[in-house]
Amino acid sequence: MTDEKKEPLPGVSISIKGTTLGTLTDIDGKFTLSVPENGGTLVFSYLGFEPREIPVGDQTTLLVNLQPQASELTEVVVVGYGEQKKASVVGSISQTRGEDLLKTGSVTTISEALQGQMPGVMVMNSNGKPGSDAAEILIRGKSSWVSSRPLTLVDGVERDINDVDVNEIENVSVLKDASATAVYGVRGANGVILVTTKRGKTGKPKISFSTNFGIKEPTAKVKYADYLTTMEMYNEAVINDKSWELVIPESEREAWRQNISNAGPYNQYFPQINWWDELVKDYGYQQQYNLNVSGGTEFVRYFTSLGYLNDGDIYRTQKREDYDPSFRYERYNWRSNLDFTLTKSTQFSVGLSGKFGYRNQPGYRIDGGGENGFGQEEFMEKIYSSPNNLFPLKYADGEWGDSKAGGHNMLVQLNEGGQRMYKYYEGFYDASLSQDLDVITKGLSVKGKIAYTSASNYQSDILRGFGKDFDIIRYYRQYDYSKPVEGANGNVSYPVVAQNRWPDDLTQTDVLIASYDNIYGYRQKLYYEFSFNYARKFGQHDVTGLILMNRQFDISNGISSAVQFPKYREDWVGRVTYGFKNRYLLEANGAYTGSEQFAKGKRFGFFPSLSVGWVLSEEKIIHEFASDVLNFLKVRYSFGQVGSDILTGDRFTYIQIYDTRGNLPLGYQNRTVYGPIYTEGRAANPNATWETGTKQNLGIDMDLWNRLNATVDIYSEKRTDMLMIRNTVPSWFGVAAPSANIGETKSRGYELAIGWKDKIGSEFSYRIGVNFSHNENRIVFRDGARDTPEYQKQEGKPIGGDFRVQTAGYYTSLDDIYNYGAVSLGTVQGNLVPGDFMYIDFNADGRIDNLDRVAMEKTNYPWTTYGMNLGFSFKNFDVNVLFYGVTDVGKQIPGQLLWDFNGNFVSGQPNIANRWTAANAVNAQKPALHFSNKNHSQTSSSYSYVSGDYLRLKNAEIAYRIPTSYLKRIGISGLQVYANGTNLLTFTDLDERIDPETSSAGVYPLVRRFNLGFRVSF
């Protein structure tokens, strides 16, 4: 018995068809078997190979060759520092192919492309701003309140996966349990994402070009209440507050009634601005291009790629003569992977890649430096909260309008302040050399690798002044609607009774000021590793081993001019795997890793893992009686420890720091000032160390009927030694309490992935994939203060739990108000009116206050996610559809989309008229209206925290491959045209103005994309 390489195959199962007689091949692939006189038929089967049936006849000697089976079991899975066959993997690892990510609606980041692809991978995309739309990824939920960010590596080096063009990706592996991640030591506790880029193969050059052009639109749109209704509701609100002086007079309301049909954004007397329509277009544009070449000879193999992305704007920005304020992002990617066969036993590989990104946006105010300081969120929120009927965009005399407070004409903010430009340069340079050492012992090899990363960021500005006003002259004018003046031409005007000029009475419009390529961030990283690998088969025994060490030097600097100390890491890694008869599997991993963030003696730790697997389908009794149905069945279990050294706050917690503050004046009449004063800062903790996760995982993998495959995982984790600031500190301690490794959490969950592939006839094939994940966590210890009520302690609650008062309907009368508990939530009982929220007195002390806040059932991140991938191929057509959904997630409704009279303006939500009244008590959607005394109803309560569950048609693609008979004449080997889209449909109980993934009103809207493109190869 031999394989496709003519190598002996030990352990092959041979049986006589229709009988229970059989045997196995020996270490040399040989076997002896007595057959009936008629010869019969021998059946040969071996894991990972196609079965064969051979009639014996009168033969006495057989030479049998088995070919590898074209199934997922023979698929190579990328693991930490290596590769393994899927059939022999005993860790919890999910993998997806790069070609599948290309069908995800032409999204601009890999993180978003991963949404719904694999179980246990939770992807939350909350921002649609071009160049800043990377999604947050959680692997198996949250296990730490410090950070749950997974480790991401590209070709084995820690890098941002969103810097890679999807066209360059071969596959993406997600490592989830301790068996898979222990080799990464203090970096592996939150899971690991491994991106492997494409490499060349021996053969003629293959040229591939792909392009798509698309449009995008917001997934949700803003609506407002009509102004006549809003004025009526406003008067009701101020009357509820007893603010009679604020009532809009009937003369003004009547003037609006008479002129509402003429109201518009440039009507100075009756302005009506729909900020969403004025600022946001119906659609924006995007385009992507990629050209790559691959091939090679026996000496060198190559893959080279060039990519370009242009992600455009959905805002109505207008290019000026001197600047362009549009939101847009351009990215150029390049990659060249070269593999040289220097000798039969020596391989040398080089990887040269990089990215240049250019992001542009309006020049609105950003304080604090960088890209996302104060002002970014403020600008986005004002789209929802700026007044619609207070001032026109421009007055009749050509002057810009604004509110009395200033800063609310969003068209000025968008287009008149200039532009900000950000440039991102990144270069990635890798080299590795591997040498087979079969001369020492068969299966032994050594490898060395070095990688260098260089990155720098630059900011340029063209601004008109600074701040929210930009020194653009604007006016607020107040009119007396009780004294209309009719002109000779019949037009009616109203006298101005008050006027405010912005920025002030004297400032003139400022000139543009430019700054160019100010560096605000750089990074250099050097990584090198050395390893010995061993892989050998002894008869029915498969043994592999790995010994590896690596070091990493990382220096970076943000917008601060302060010099940062370099970061250092060092890892010593070992792994041993053993397989017997492809049936019994064992793997042991260990990493002795170091982090320089801790004191000497506390910098290194050992993180072990052990996993076992049992391939039941290789057991003789199952193989004989169920092999036609059960093609593969494996049970696996893993146990191990991993760590996380991600810190928030001070980097070196073991070093005592000193703070400066003020000056010290000495003397009485002639004082002398000395300073600054140095004070002892937060107390150091020389015993601080990393947090540790102890993980267990039980999994089952199976294949049935050569069509159905399924994976089930059940897991748990206990996270200990979490570094946190103590909450229980005696008052006599004297300084800020030190951080200590005292926090604890626990989490558990399960995952399911099922796939079915089949054919109907010779031309129609279809596929169905379903994945489902559920994870929950609890805080075990967070040093809750002793006098804190148990129900308000974080212990026993989920990580990131939200504490709120619970609504219990509405007060329906003054008796309710004064006979229920006394209120202490930003107001007093005398300010309450029937229709205000009634809250549960949770602790039954007769008062409604902060002691009645309790944890909400759901967190702001989902506990349950699911995806369903459907596809079919018919002749040259190919269709793929992906649904993605989440449940068990809570969502804070942004105040700008929930409450009326935001910013103390006369503006309301579409449901403003559905407030509580005595006549509408049964159908009320919101409490009684208030203009000033609104703290009670708008306090953080269960009313504003709702279910964020949703199901989304995440992406869909239909493609058609042009028959090759038409293409060969012009030298084209393949041409596929396609149409795809992303975020196409959403099913949710949320307000239609809210995208369920959006984190707040202070972000760029999420978008829906529609694309047309083609893929051609030569």
Rosetta blueprint (number, residue, H / E / L):
1 M L
2 T E
3 D L
4 E L
5 K L
6 K L
7 E L
8 P E
9 L L
10 P L
11 G L
12 V L
13 S E
14 I E
15 S E
16 I E
17 K L
18 G L
19 T L
20 T L
21 L L
22 G E
23 T E
24 L E
25 T L
26 D L
27 I L
28 D L
29 G L
30 K L
31 F L
32 T L
33 L L
34 S L
35 V L
36 P L
37 E L
38 N L
39 G L
40 G L
41 T E
42 L E
43 V E
44 F E
45 S E
46 Y L
47 L L
48 G L
49 F E
50 E L
51 P L
52 R E
53 E E
54 I E
55 P E
56 V L
57 G L
58 D L
59 Q L
60 T L
61 T L
62 L L
63 L L
64 V L
65 N E
66 L L
67 Q L
68 P E
69 Q L
70 A L
71 S L
72 E H
73 L H
74 T H
75 E L
76 V E
77 V E
78 V E
79 V E
80 G L
81 Y L
82 G E
83 E E
84 Q E
85 K E
86 K H
87 A H
88 S H
89 V L
90 V L
91 G L
92 S L
93 I E
94 S E
95 Q E
96 T E
97 R E
98 G H
99 E H
100 D H
101 L H
102 L L
103 K L
104 T L
105 G L
106 S L
107 V L
108 T L
109 T L
110 I H
111 S H
112 E H
113 A H
114 L L
115 Q L
116 G L
117 Q L
118 M L
119 P L
120 G L
121 V E
122 M E
123 V E
124 M E
125 N L
126 S L
127 N L
128 G L
129 K L
130 P L
131 G L
132 S L
133 D L
134 A L
135 A L
136 E E
137 I E
138 L E
139 I E
140 R L
141 G L
142 K L
143 S L
144 S L
145 W L
146 V L
147 S L
148 S L
149 R L
150 P L
151 L E
152 T E
153 L E
154 V E
155 D L
156 G L
157 V E
158 E E
159 R L
160 D L
161 I H
162 N H
163 D H
164 V L
165 D L
166 V H
167 N H
168 E H
169 I E
170 E E
171 N E
172 V E
173 S E
174 V E
175 L E
176 K L
177 D L
178 A H
179 S H
180 A H
181 T H
182 A H
183 V H
184 Y H
185 G H
186 V H
187 R H
188 G L
189 A L
190 N L
191 G L
192 V E
193 I E
194 L E
195 V E
196 T E
197 T E
198 K L
199 R L
200 G L
201 K L
202 T L
203 G E
204 K E
205 P E
206 K E
207 I E
208 S E
209 F E
210 S E
211 T E
212 N E
213 F E
214 G E
215 I E
216 K E
217 E E
218 P E
219 T L
220 A L
221 K L
222 V L
223 K L
224 Y L
225 A L
226 D L
227 Y H
228 L H
229 T H
230 T H
231 M H
232 E H
233 M H
234 Y H
235 N H
236 E H
237 A H
238 V H
239 I H
240 N H
241 D L
242 K L
243 S L
244 W H
245 E H
246 L H
247 V L
248 I L
249 P L
250 E H
251 S H
252 E H
253 R H
254 E H
255 A H
256 W H
257 R H
258 Q H
259 N H
260 I H
261 S H
262 N H
263 A L
264 G E
265 P L
266 Y L
267 N L
268 Q L
269 Y L
270 F L
271 P E
272 Q L
273 I L
274 N L
275 W H
276 W H
277 D H
278 E H
279 L H
280 V E
281 K L
282 D L
283 Y L
284 G E
285 Y E
286 Q E
287 Q E
288 Q E
289 Y E
290 N E
291 L E
292 N E
293 V E
294 S E
295 G E
296 G E
297 T L
298 E L
299 F L
300 V E
301 R E
302 Y E
303 F E
304 T E
305 S E
306 L E
307 G E
308 Y E
309 L E
310 N E
311 D E
312 G L
313 D L
314 I L
315 Y E
316 R L
317 T L
318 Q L
319 K L
320 R L
321 E L
322 D L
323 Y L
324 D L
325 P L
326 S L
327 F L
328 R E
329 Y E
330 E E
331 R E
332 Y E
333 N E
334 W E
335 R E
336 S E
337 N E
338 L E
339 D E
340 F E
341 T E
342 L E
343 T E
344 K L
345 S L
346 T E
347 Q E
348 F E
349 S E
350 V E
351 G E
352 L E
353 S E
354 G E
355 K E
356 F E
357 G E
358 Y E
359 R E
360 N E
361 Q E
362 P E
363 G L
364 Y L
365 R L
366 I L
367 D E
368 G L
369 G L
370 G L
371 E L
372 N L
373 G L
374 F E
375 G L
376 Q H
377 E H
378 E H
379 F H
380 M H
381 E H
382 K H
383 I H
384 Y H
385 S H
386 S L
387 P L
388 N L
389 N L
390 L L
391 F L
392 P L
393 L L
394 K E
395 Y L
396 A L
397 D L
398 G L
399 E L
400 W E
401 G E
402 D L
403 S L
404 K L
405 A L
406 G L
407 G L
408 H L
409 N L
410 M H
411 L H
412 V H
413 Q H
414 L H
415 N H
416 E L
417 G L
418 G E
419 Q E
420 R E
421 M E
422 Y E
423 K E
424 Y E
425 Y E
426 E E
427 G E
428 F E
429 Y E
430 D E
431 A E
432 S E
433 L E
434 S E
435 Q E
436 D E
437 L L
438 D L
439 V L
440 I L
441 T L
442 K L
443 G L
444 L E
445 S E
446 V E
447 K E
448 G E
449 K E
450 I E
451 A E
452 Y E
453 T E
454 S E
455 A E
456 S E
457 N E
458 Y E
459 Q E
460 S E
461 D E
462 I E
463 L E
464 R E
465 G L
466 F L
467 G L
468 K L
469 D L
470 F L
471 D L
472 I L
473 I L
474 R E
475 Y E
476 Y E
477 R E
478 Q E
479 Y E
480 D L
481 Y L
482 S L
483 K L
484 P L
485 V E
486 E E
487 G L
488 A L
489 N L
490 G L
491 N L
492 V E
493 S E
494 Y L
495 P L
496 V E
497 V E
498 A E
499 Q E
500 N E
501 R E
502 W E
503 P L
504 D L
505 D L
506 L L
507 T L
508 Q L
509 T L
510 D L
511 V L
512 L E
513 I E
514 A E
515 S E
516 Y E
517 D E
518 N E
519 I E
520 Y E
521 G E
522 Y E
523 R E
524 Q E
525 K E
526 L E
527 Y E
528 Y E
529 E E
530 F E
531 S E
532 F E
533 N E
534 Y E
535 A E
536 R E
537 K E
538 F E
539 G L
540 Q L
541 H E
542 D E
543 V E
544 T E
545 G E
546 L E
547 I E
548 L E
549 M E
550 N E
551 R E
552 Q E
553 F E
554 D E
555 I E
556 S E
557 N E
558 G L
559 I L
560 S L
561 S L
562 A L
563 V L
564 Q L
565 F L
566 P L
567 K E
568 Y E
569 R E
570 E E
571 D E
572 W E
573 V E
574 G E
575 R E
576 V E
577 T E
578 Y E
579 G E
580 F E
581 K L
582 N L
583 R L
584 Y E
585 L E
586 L E
587 E E
588 A E
589 N E
590 G E
591 A E
592 Y E
593 T E
594 G E
595 S E
596 E L
597 Q L
598 F L
599 A L
600 K L
601 G L
602 K L
603 R L
604 F E
605 G E
606 F E
607 F E
608 P E
609 S E
610 L E
611 S E
612 V E
613 G E
614 W E
615 V E
616 L H
617 S H
618 E H
619 E L
620 K H
621 I H
622 I H
623 H H
624 E H
625 F H
626 A H
627 S L
628 D L
629 V L
630 L E
631 N E
632 F E
633 L E
634 K E
635 V E
636 R E
637 Y E
638 S E
639 F E
640 G E
641 Q E
642 V E
643 G E
644 S E
645 D L
646 I L
647 L L
648 T L
649 G L
650 D L
651 R L
652 F L
653 T L
654 Y L
655 I L
656 Q L
657 I L
658 Y E
659 D E
660 T E
661 R E
662 G L
663 N L
664 L E
665 P E
666 L E
667 G L
668 Y L
669 Q L
670 N L
671 R L
672 T E
673 V E
674 Y E
675 G L
676 P L
677 I E
678 Y E
679 T E
680 E E
681 G L
682 R L
683 A L
684 A L
685 N L
686 P L
687 N L
688 A L
689 T L
690 W L
691 E E
692 T E
693 G E
694 T E
695 K E
696 Q E
697 N E
698 L E
699 G E
700 I E
701 D E
702 M E
703 D E
704 L E
705 W L
706 N L
707 R L
708 L E
709 N E
710 A E
711 T E
712 V E
713 D E
714 I E
715 Y E
716 S E
717 E E
718 K E
719 R E
720 T E
721 D E
722 M E
723 L E
724 M E
725 I E
726 R L
727 N L
728 T L
729 V L
730 P L
731 S H
732 W H
733 F H
734 G L
735 V L
736 A L
737 A L
738 P L
739 S E
740 A E
741 N E
742 I E
743 G E
744 E E
745 T E
746 K E
747 S E
748 R E
749 G E
750 Y E
751 E E
752 L E
753 A E
754 I E
755 G E
756 W E
757 K E
758 D E
759 K E
760 I E
761 G L
762 S L
763 E L
764 F E
765 S E
766 Y E
767 R E
768 I E
769 G E
770 V E
771 N E
772 F E
773 S E
774 H E
775 N E
776 E E
777 N E
778 R E
779 I E
780 V E
781 F E
782 R L
783 D L
784 G L
785 A L
786 R L
787 D L
788 T L
789 P L
790 E H
791 Y H
792 Q H
793 K L
794 Q L
795 E L
796 G L
797 K L
798 P L
799 I L
800 G L
801 G L
802 D L
803 F E
804 R E
805 V E
806 Q L
807 T E
808 A E
809 G E
810 Y E
811 Y L
812 T L
813 S L
814 L H
815 D H
816 D H
817 I H
818 Y H
819 N H
820 Y L
821 G L
822 A E
823 V E
824 S L
825 L L
826 G L
827 T L
828 V L
829 Q H
830 G H
831 N H
832 L L
833 V L
834 P L
835 G L
836 D L
837 F E
838 M E
839 Y E
840 I L
841 D L
842 F L
843 N L
844 A L
845 D L
846 G L
847 R E
848 I E
849 D L
850 N H
851 L H
852 D H
853 R L
854 V E
855 A E
856 M L
857 E L
858 K L
859 T L
860 N L
861 Y L
862 P L
863 W L
864 T E
865 T E
866 Y E
867 G E
868 M E
869 N E
870 L E
871 G E
872 F E
873 S E
874 F E
875 K L
876 N L
877 F E
878 D E
879 V E
880 N E
881 V E
882 L E
883 F E
884 Y E
885 G E
886 V E
887 T E
888 D L
889 V L
890 G E
891 K E
892 Q E
893 I L
894 P L
895 G H
896 Q H
897 L H
898 L L
899 W L
900 D L
901 F L
902 N H
903 G H
904 N H
905 F L
906 V L
907 S L
908 G L
909 Q L
910 P L
911 N L
912 I H
913 A H
914 N H
915 R E
916 W L
917 T L
918 A L
919 A L
920 N L
921 A L
922 V L
923 N L
924 A L
925 Q L
926 K E
927 P L
928 A L
929 L L
930 H L
931 F L
932 S L
933 N L
934 K L
935 N L
936 H L
937 S L
938 Q L
939 T L
940 S L
941 S E
942 S H
943 Y H
944 S H
945 Y E
946 V E
947 S E
948 G L
949 D L
950 Y E
951 L E
952 R E
953 L E
954 K E
955 N E
956 A E
957 E E
958 I E
959 A E
960 Y E
961 R E
962 I L
963 P L
964 T H
965 S H
966 Y H
967 L H
968 K H
969 R H
970 I H
971 G L
972 I L
973 S L
974 G E
975 L E
976 Q E
977 V E
978 Y E
979 A E
980 N E
981 G E
982 T E
983 N E
984 L E
985 L E
986 T E
987 F E
988 T E
989 D L
990 L L
991 D L
992 E L
993 R L
994 I L
995 D L
996 P L
997 E L
998 T L
999 S L
1000 S L
1001 A L
1002 G L
1003 V L
1004 Y L
1005 P L
1006 L L
1007 V E
1008 R E
1009 R E
1010 F E
1011 N E
1012 L E
1013 G E
1014 F E
1015 R E
1016 V E
1017 S E
1018 F L
